[in-house]
């Protein structure tokens, strides 16, 4: 049985996009609240740290607040089998 180390795969991309915009975690939390996702700075930190699972609705709120497509929130897949890609994601601390 494989053990999943992280609860989401979008956290590092959320952090990179946020930092590229020079937003703090607090500013992203405010942006998320404005689009209807009730979250605190601590909640943003947990997403970026991959400590929480993300629902499909939360994914849509994140994309809206960050002004990116949903696909932009996922890591780029290298030329490899999907199962190998997923195994690597589960073990990688970006």
Secondary structure in CASP SS format (residue, H / E / C, confidence):
PFRMAT SS
TARGET T0000
AUTHOR 0000-0000-0000
METHOD secondary structure of the structure
MODEL  1
X C 1.00
X C 1.00
X C 1.00
X C 1.00
X C 1.00
X C 1.00
X C 1.00
X C 1.00
X C 1.00
X C 1.00
X H 1.00
X H 1.00
X H 1.00
X H 1.00
X H 1.00
X H 1.00
X H 1.00
X H 1.00
X H 1.00
X H 1.00
X C 1.00
X C 1.00
X C 1.00
X C 1.00
X H 1.00
X H 1.00
X H 1.00
X H 1.00
X H 1.00
X H 1.00
X H 1.00
X H 1.00
X H 1.00
X H 1.00
X C 1.00
X C 1.00
X C 1.00
X C 1.00
X C 1.00
X C 1.00
X H 1.00
X H 1.00
X H 1.00
X H 1.00
X H 1.00
X H 1.00
X H 1.00
X H 1.00
X C 1.00
X C 1.00
X C 1.00
X C 1.00
X C 1.00
X C 1.00
X C 1.00
X H 1.00
X H 1.00
X H 1.00
X H 1.00
X H 1.00
X H 1.00
X H 1.00
X H 1.00
X H 1.00
X H 1.00
X H 1.00
X C 1.00
X C 1.00
X C 1.00
X H 1.00
X H 1.00
X H 1.00
X H 1.00
X C 1.00
X C 1.00
X C 1.00
X C 1.00
X C 1.00
X C 1.00
X C 1.00
X C 1.00
X H 1.00
X H 1.00
X H 1.00
X H 1.00
X H 1.00
X H 1.00
X H 1.00
X H 1.00
X H 1.00
X H 1.00
X C 1.00
X C 1.00
X C 1.00
END
